[in-house]
């Protein structure tokens, strides 16, 4: 046990992810994309800097508006990113613990739990999910965080025991070195905001969870009304120049808006009244503009999906991304995807799982789904893929956003330039130019077997003969 403890602690701190050349002159190859991506977060200092996380424990950062990405790993799936409002180089990320970068995401250090307090790392599931065990651990798991917009050393956090549904509000006045409990919360909070227009010595906070929304000032706490739903699954808020909040929320697959400080809520109707919403987001400083992800919008016998946008605080909405959910339908003219739509149809990635709008520019929005990250810079007039880019005729190359399991890299014994990658979710990919560009290589595989290619083997004597192992079941135990 002593050896395991020492090994675990050594593994946790520090984790470095350099933006320089990869060691050994390695290059990332593949088509890009292929798995679920979440939490697109744009820097309030630089609209070209953005982060996303994924369901495979990797995180990604871009400093050129999504044209290229660098993967880094914080030992767990990142739940949120927070930029320091004053220091452009400082970024926080909550994974198994709270991590901090002081150099624009190049390197990261664990700051909570403190590394000196770590006792062990538990890995109980067959997906190798980690749990940091620390003593003392007064906060528990941090589920939401916000930084004072005029004092970077003042940090607010909601933390507790997610399994038990217990959560409290904490504050640190020394950049997360020490924490003081403020009060218990009515449930687990997954969103926390500071009203940037509230007085410096009397900050107003808003906290939200699946079953509550509350406002906290230095003198009182007040529960606010929420839509009449079983649970909120997404919520976003922006503040007018007068400091009034405008809330947007999704619950029970319906979207709602309140511009009356949550006193009343209006259900959002995008056209049929029966559409299903999934994600919603507004700009912190431009709350009259918001984007909502939708699907199953029934019009003229077609079920549409995509993103809707409001510019008047939710009173009217325009379908700025509208695609037929039929796999054989043509993609929308203003949606410029890479290989996923071309290969699997516009419905494969589904409507966005998450949306992220820039604080400083409501025309800049990222949308992530089950296989892609898409970006608009013109308020939804056009959407462009940033996970992959065209390379030659009918071939693609990654931008660094690779989100899938690769089971093997295979070389054709008769042609060194013909190479293959066997993967989960997106099947087999083939390169004819030594790994520079890639194309899907599962044409002819039965649909029920197409999800995963576990392996391929070449006949050593007969050129062109290959065997493959395929299944619709991915991640076999």
Wavefront OBJ file of the C-alpha trace (Angstrom):
o trace
v 0.000 0.000 0.000
v 2.812 2.408 0.786
v 4.262 1.924 -2.693
v 0.854 2.501 -4.316
v 0.312 5.709 -2.364
v 3.675 7.121 -3.353
v 3.087 6.167 -6.972
v -0.340 7.787 -7.018
v 0.897 11.050 -5.545
v 3.787 11.176 -7.977
v 1.405 10.703 -10.865
v -0.936 13.483 -9.865
v 1.370 16.503 -9.614
v 2.285 18.207 -11.741
v 0.721 17.418 -15.103
v 2.326 19.298 -17.960
v 0.909 19.805 -21.413
v 3.309 21.797 -23.540
v 2.272 23.779 -26.584
v 5.688 23.184 -28.169
v 6.665 20.343 -30.496
v 5.735 16.866 -29.333
v 8.702 14.767 -28.125
v 10.286 12.573 -30.752
v 8.769 14.685 -33.547
v 5.452 12.853 -33.188
v 2.468 14.198 -35.108
v -1.229 13.647 -34.502
v -2.832 11.818 -37.423
v -6.375 10.822 -38.241
v -9.635 12.346 -39.493
v -10.527 14.229 -36.283
v -13.725 14.227 -34.232
v -15.692 11.045 -33.668
v -16.860 11.358 -30.037
v -18.905 13.481 -27.664
v -17.538 16.934 -26.785
v -18.698 19.299 -24.040
v -18.236 22.657 -22.269
v -17.021 24.917 -25.095
v -15.590 27.923 -23.243
v -14.239 31.057 -24.926
v -11.645 33.254 -23.235
v -13.071 36.652 -22.206
v -9.667 38.151 -23.108
v -9.070 36.560 -26.497
v -11.903 35.263 -28.715
v -9.414 32.994 -30.496
v -8.693 31.022 -27.319
v -11.258 28.321 -26.578
v -11.410 25.053 -24.647
v -13.588 21.952 -24.929
v -13.644 18.668 -23.029
v -14.797 15.217 -24.068
v -16.139 11.967 -22.641
v -12.786 10.203 -23.104
v -10.972 12.251 -20.363
v -9.113 14.407 -22.863
v -9.382 18.191 -23.024
v -8.454 20.473 -25.894
v -7.328 24.069 -26.275
v -7.091 26.281 -29.342
v -5.404 29.658 -29.644
v -6.374 30.296 -33.259
v -10.147 30.179 -33.242
v -10.452 26.417 -33.599
v -8.193 26.033 -36.612
v -5.858 23.829 -34.567
v -6.142 22.176 -31.162
v -3.803 20.650 -28.597
v -4.961 17.820 -26.389
v -4.058 17.704 -22.689
v -5.132 15.378 -19.907
v -6.074 16.221 -16.311
v -6.661 12.596 -15.256
v -10.455 12.854 -15.517
v -13.330 14.252 -17.543
v -13.347 18.042 -17.141
v -16.691 19.349 -15.852
v -16.053 23.060 -16.416
v -13.429 25.639 -17.376
v -13.147 29.099 -15.806
v -10.941 31.929 -17.081
v -9.471 34.426 -14.658
v -11.288 37.703 -15.455
v -8.138 39.817 -14.953
v -5.150 37.622 -15.842
v -5.499 36.271 -19.384
v -2.955 33.511 -18.741
v -4.768 31.925 -15.792
v -7.335 29.177 -16.416
v -9.049 26.784 -13.990
v -10.470 23.352 -14.809
v -12.396 20.949 -12.590
v -11.795 17.271 -13.339
v -11.143 14.782 -10.500
v -9.818 17.851 -8.688
v -9.389 21.542 -9.353
v -6.494 22.354 -11.694
v -4.887 25.688 -12.509
v -2.776 26.881 -15.425
v -0.761 30.087 -15.175
v 0.618 29.995 -18.715
v -2.436 29.977 -21.002
v -2.993 26.240 -20.711
v 0.540 25.047 -21.468
v 0.996 23.413 -18.048
v -1.426 22.559 -15.236
v -1.103 21.993 -11.483
v -3.520 20.410 -9.034
v -4.575 22.985 -6.431
v -7.518 21.221 -4.743
v -7.253 18.826 -3.044
v -3.769 19.940 -2.113
v -1.236 17.373 -3.365
v 0.221 17.058 0.142
v -3.219 15.935 1.384
v -3.642 13.084 -1.123
v -3.822 9.608 0.397
v -4.754 7.416 -2.547
v -6.441 7.273 -5.922
v -9.374 4.885 -6.322
v -10.084 3.387 -9.735
v -13.155 1.205 -9.272
v -14.912 1.150 -12.641
v -13.979 -0.717 -15.795
v -13.491 2.687 -17.460
v -10.683 3.493 -14.998
v -12.546 6.492 -13.565
v -10.466 8.039 -10.811
v -11.399 9.378 -7.390
v -8.870 11.438 -5.451
v -8.933 10.549 -1.765
v -7.553 13.342 0.431
v -7.322 14.094 4.136
v -8.284 16.723 5.099
v -10.856 17.475 2.410
v -13.215 20.165 3.731
v -14.843 20.929 0.378
v -15.392 17.540 -1.206
v -16.043 17.681 -4.941
v -16.223 21.128 -6.543
v -19.219 21.280 -8.888
v -19.327 24.981 -9.840
v -17.016 27.975 -9.566
v -16.829 31.688 -10.300
v -14.173 34.374 -9.823
v -14.780 37.923 -8.650
v -14.548 40.094 -11.811
v -12.479 42.754 -9.986
v -10.430 40.563 -7.632
v -8.870 37.391 -9.008
v -7.914 36.180 -5.551
v -11.572 35.930 -4.528
v -13.052 32.676 -5.767
v -16.493 31.246 -5.046
v -17.158 27.512 -5.264
v -20.058 25.140 -4.745
v -18.792 21.830 -3.387
v -19.840 18.789 -1.417
v -20.855 15.150 -1.845
v -22.594 14.688 -5.194
v -23.664 11.126 -4.401
v -25.496 12.277 -1.280
v -26.808 15.456 -2.896
v -25.108 17.614 -0.259
v -23.520 20.908 -1.280
v -22.316 24.157 0.271
v -21.029 27.527 -0.857
v -17.369 28.280 -0.110
v -15.200 31.333 -0.679
v -11.448 31.732 -0.969
v -9.735 35.110 -0.587
v -6.271 33.837 -1.520
v -6.682 32.265 -4.987
v -7.908 28.844 -3.747
v -5.172 28.303 -1.154
v -7.686 28.368 1.719
v -11.466 28.163 1.820
v -14.223 29.329 4.174
v -17.702 27.810 4.210
v -20.460 30.367 3.676
v -23.675 28.354 3.898
v -25.399 25.104 2.953
v -27.158 24.930 -0.402
v -30.553 23.353 -1.136
v -28.935 20.893 -3.534
v -25.917 20.251 -5.711
v -25.121 23.392 -7.707
v -23.648 22.954 -11.172
v -23.649 26.637 -12.168
v -22.402 29.708 -10.278
v -22.196 33.316 -11.451
v -21.106 36.658 -10.016
v -23.148 39.656 -11.128
v -20.409 41.878 -12.595
v -22.486 44.987 -11.909
v -22.959 44.347 -8.190
v -20.927 46.520 -5.745
v -17.337 45.416 -5.142
v -17.901 45.088 -1.407
v -21.328 43.472 -1.766
v -21.194 40.885 -4.514
v -24.428 39.276 -5.723
v -24.125 35.582 -6.617
v -26.507 33.305 -8.466
v -26.367 29.524 -8.051
v -28.318 26.891 -9.941
v -28.800 23.155 -9.704
v -31.186 20.577 -11.104
v -33.943 21.633 -8.711
v -33.179 25.159 -7.558
v -32.066 28.658 -8.439
v -30.954 31.081 -5.743
v -29.604 34.569 -5.269
v -27.086 35.375 -2.544
v -25.920 38.736 -1.279
v -23.648 39.363 1.739
v -26.732 39.832 3.924
v -29.270 37.287 2.668
v -29.993 34.295 0.473
v -33.191 33.936 -1.525
v -34.555 31.007 -3.514
v -35.875 32.051 -6.912
v -38.604 30.363 -8.889
v -37.752 27.813 -11.572
v -39.808 26.407 -14.449
v -42.306 23.693 -13.524
v -40.174 20.745 -14.614
v -38.805 17.599 -13.004
v -35.235 18.829 -13.350
v -33.209 21.556 -15.012
v -30.586 20.102 -17.351
v -29.023 23.344 -18.587
v -29.157 26.982 -17.534
v -27.383 30.160 -18.587
v -27.538 33.795 -17.508
v -26.391 37.152 -18.806
v -26.579 40.594 -17.248
v -27.876 43.819 -18.744
v -25.851 47.019 -18.402
v -28.118 47.884 -15.477
v -27.201 44.609 -13.784
v -30.500 42.783 -14.331
v -30.150 39.036 -15.008
v -31.828 37.293 -17.928
v -32.063 33.536 -17.405
v -32.387 30.823 -20.047
v -33.037 27.237 -18.984
v -33.788 23.745 -20.301
v -35.818 21.234 -18.316
v -37.738 18.106 -19.347
v -36.542 18.793 -22.916
v -38.308 22.173 -23.018
v -36.667 25.606 -23.071
v -37.626 28.590 -20.926
v -36.611 32.224 -20.441
v -37.070 34.771 -17.672
v -36.223 38.474 -17.983
v -38.002 39.276 -14.726
v -35.245 38.042 -12.391
v -36.873 34.573 -12.340
v -40.169 35.887 -10.956
v -41.927 34.353 -13.972
v -40.810 32.094 -16.828
v -41.941 31.878 -20.444
v -41.807 28.594 -22.345
v -39.947 28.960 -25.622
v -41.901 27.970 -28.742
v -39.730 27.473 -31.817
v -42.553 26.678 -34.211
v -44.443 23.496 -33.468
v -44.525 23.643 -29.688
v -43.514 19.973 -29.532
v -39.805 20.309 -30.308
v -37.261 19.048 -27.794
v -34.485 21.283 -26.482
v -31.148 20.086 -25.195
v -28.714 22.978 -24.589
v -29.018 26.731 -24.188
v -26.494 29.545 -23.763
v -26.283 33.314 -23.696
v -23.489 35.873 -23.599
v -22.585 37.186 -20.135
v -22.583 40.803 -21.340
v -25.176 40.499 -24.144
v -28.079 38.651 -22.507
v -30.668 39.640 -25.100
v -28.949 37.190 -27.483
v -29.086 33.446 -26.840
v -28.821 30.154 -28.720
v -30.853 26.974 -28.113
v -30.237 23.471 -29.425
v -33.389 21.689 -30.631
v -34.593 18.547 -32.388
v -37.895 17.011 -33.548
v -39.280 20.337 -34.711
v -42.164 19.105 -36.881
v -42.877 21.306 -39.896
v -44.328 20.242 -43.252
v -43.949 16.599 -42.322
v -40.213 16.965 -41.685
v -38.540 16.716 -38.306
v -35.902 19.438 -38.133
v -32.952 19.819 -35.785
v -30.260 22.399 -35.158
v -29.916 25.697 -33.301
v -32.347 28.571 -32.774
v -31.344 32.128 -31.878
v -33.055 35.036 -30.152
v -31.984 38.684 -30.227
v -34.819 40.036 -28.052
v -34.456 38.113 -24.785
v -36.438 35.103 -25.929
v -39.546 36.775 -27.290
v -38.887 35.628 -30.850
v -36.557 32.968 -32.254
v -34.973 32.317 -35.641
v -33.827 28.874 -36.771
v -30.238 29.707 -37.715
v -29.249 26.020 -38.021
v -32.035 23.953 -39.537
v -31.377 20.476 -40.908
v -33.618 17.603 -41.854
v -33.000 14.776 -39.370
v -33.444 12.183 -42.116
v -29.958 10.642 -42.660
v -30.378 10.777 -46.436
v -31.342 14.462 -46.509
v -29.019 17.123 -47.863
v -27.144 19.227 -45.287
v -28.254 22.795 -44.660
v -26.675 25.308 -47.023
v -25.203 27.372 -44.179
v -23.773 24.395 -42.270
v -20.320 23.520 -43.558
v -19.361 20.238 -41.939
v -16.294 18.105 -42.510
v -16.345 14.358 -43.078
v -19.076 13.290 -40.610
v -22.050 14.643 -42.557
v -20.516 13.464 -45.832
v -20.058 9.928 -44.484
v -22.860 9.358 -41.986
v -25.461 12.054 -42.686
v -26.351 15.300 -40.958
v -28.181 13.556 -38.109
v -25.258 11.395 -36.931
v -23.847 13.954 -34.493
v -27.395 14.986 -33.523
v -28.299 18.490 -32.385
v -25.685 20.111 -30.133
v -25.089 18.679 -26.671
v -23.583 21.965 -25.480
v -23.310 25.587 -26.574
v -20.779 28.221 -25.555
v -21.153 31.926 -26.369
v -18.312 34.422 -25.971
v -18.778 36.935 -23.149
v -17.538 39.798 -25.289
v -19.105 38.860 -28.640
v -22.539 37.267 -28.889
v -21.927 36.491 -32.584
v -19.251 33.964 -31.585
v -20.693 30.621 -30.528
v -19.347 27.053 -30.405
v -21.605 23.993 -30.598
v -20.457 20.497 -29.640
v -22.266 17.237 -30.293
v -21.648 13.481 -30.424
v -18.835 13.788 -32.936
v -18.116 17.410 -33.839
v -17.279 20.902 -32.725
v -18.897 23.564 -34.917
v -18.324 27.325 -34.803
v -20.155 30.457 -35.922
v -18.618 33.915 -35.946
v -21.544 35.695 -37.600
v -24.338 35.029 -35.158
v -25.433 31.742 -36.695
v -25.614 32.867 -40.337
v -23.008 30.180 -41.066
v -21.557 27.264 -39.099
v -18.185 25.683 -39.820
v -16.552 22.495 -38.592
v -13.363 22.974 -36.588
v -12.606 19.319 -35.773
v -11.322 18.379 -39.235
v -10.406 19.999 -42.529
v -10.374 18.951 -46.164
v -7.082 17.566 -47.454
v -7.077 16.547 -51.087
v -9.886 14.798 -52.926
v -12.434 13.214 -50.602
v -9.929 13.036 -47.737
v -9.627 14.778 -44.398
v -7.092 15.498 -41.694
v -7.527 16.310 -38.036
v -7.192 19.750 -36.480
v -6.222 18.046 -33.212
v -9.745 17.319 -31.940
v -9.570 13.521 -31.915
v -12.201 11.980 -29.638
v -12.409 8.234 -30.010
v -10.655 4.998 -29.095
v -8.021 3.864 -31.579
v -7.467 0.118 -31.343
v -4.660 -0.181 -33.821
v -2.560 1.382 -36.555
v -2.144 -0.956 -39.514
v 0.230 -0.903 -42.510
v -0.578 -2.560 -45.814
v 2.392 -4.904 -46.396
v 2.174 -4.269 -50.166
v 1.936 -0.470 -50.043
v 3.686 1.477 -47.314
v 1.596 4.609 -48.033
v -1.680 2.749 -47.452
v -2.333 2.859 -43.712
v -5.384 2.197 -41.542
v -6.704 3.185 -38.108
v -9.285 0.936 -36.440
v -11.528 2.900 -34.104
v -14.682 2.990 -31.987
v -17.842 4.807 -33.187
v -16.475 5.805 -36.590
v -15.156 2.433 -37.794
v -12.129 2.028 -40.043
v -10.222 4.878 -41.700
v -7.730 4.619 -44.531
v -4.879 6.818 -45.738
v -3.352 6.530 -49.203
v -0.623 9.126 -48.610
v 1.283 7.828 -45.621
v -1.054 9.211 -42.952
v -1.359 12.788 -44.216
v -5.085 12.530 -45.007
v -7.846 10.041 -44.252
v -11.105 8.696 -45.597
v -13.721 6.333 -44.190
v -13.058 2.739 -45.179
v -16.231 0.901 -44.111
v -18.205 1.055 -47.356
v -19.885 -2.333 -47.706
v -19.755 -3.242 -44.020
v -23.293 -4.134 -42.851
v -24.871 -1.182 -41.023
v -25.382 -3.237 -37.870
v -21.616 -3.851 -37.699
v -20.402 -0.407 -38.708
v -19.900 1.333 -35.353
v -16.553 -0.168 -34.408
v -13.666 -1.785 -36.244
v -11.621 -3.584 -33.627
v -8.854 -4.894 -35.841
v -7.746 -5.682 -39.376
v -5.325 -8.295 -40.735
v -3.761 -8.414 -44.191
v -3.239 -11.547 -46.218
v 0.585 -11.708 -46.423
v 0.477 -13.305 -49.871
v -2.510 -11.788 -51.655
v -2.410 -8.051 -52.312
v -5.626 -6.280 -51.378
v -7.116 -9.046 -49.229
v -7.933 -7.842 -45.704
v -9.959 -9.284 -42.831
v -11.648 -7.054 -40.263
v -13.391 -7.451 -36.911
v -16.513 -5.255 -36.754
v -19.360 -4.697 -34.309
v -22.072 -2.254 -33.361
v -21.017 -2.820 -29.748
v -18.222 -0.491 -28.748
v -15.871 -0.679 -25.741
v -16.091 -4.430 -25.219
v -15.115 -5.365 -21.648
l 1 2 3 4 5 6 7 8 9 10 11 12 13 14 15 16 17 18 19 20 21 22 23 24 25 26 27 28 29 30 31 32 33 34 35 36 37 38 39 40 41 42 43 44 45 46 47 48 49 50 51 52 53 54 55 56 57 58 59 60 61 62 63 64 65 66 67 68 69 70 71 72 73 74 75 76 77 78 79 80 81 82 83 84 85 86 87 88 89 90 91 92 93 94 95 96 97 98 99 100 101 102 103 104 105 106 107 108 109 110 111 112 113 114 115 116 117 118 119 120 121 122 123 124 125 126 127 128 129 130 131 132 133 134 135 136 137 138 139 140 141 142 143 144 145 146 147 148 149 150 151 152 153 154 155 156 157 158 159 160 161 162 163 164 165 166 167 168 169 170 171 172 173 174 175 176 177 178 179 180 181 182 183 184 185 186 187 188 189 190 191 192 193 194 195 196 197 198 199 200 201 202 203 204 205 206 207 208 209 210 211 212 213 214 215 216 217 218 219 220 221 222 223 224 225 226 227 228 229 230 231 232 233 234 235 236 237 238 239 240 241 242 243 244 245 246 247 248 249 250 251 252 253 254 255 256 257 258 259 260 261 262 263 264 265 266 267 268 269 270 271 272 273 274 275 276 277 278 279 280 281 282 283 284 285 286 287 288 289 290 291 292 293 294 295 296 297 298 299 300 301 302 303 304 305 306 307 308 309 310 311 312 313 314 315 316 317 318 319 320 321 322 323 324 325 326 327 328 329 330 331 332 333 334 335 336 337 338 339 340 341 342 343 344 345 346 347 348 349 350 351 352 353 354 355 356 357 358 359 360 361 362 363 364 365 366 367 368 369 370 371 372 373 374 375 376 377 378 379 380 381 382 383 384 385 386 387 388 389 390 391 392 393 394 395 396 397 398 399 400 401 402 403 404 405 406 407 408 409 410 411 412 413 414 415 416 417 418 419 420 421 422 423 424 425 426 427 428 429 430 431 432 433 434 435 436 437 438 439 440 441 442 443 444 445 446 447 448 449 450 451 452 453 454 455 456 457 458 459 460 461 462 463 464 465 466 467 468 469 470 471 472 473 474 475 476 477
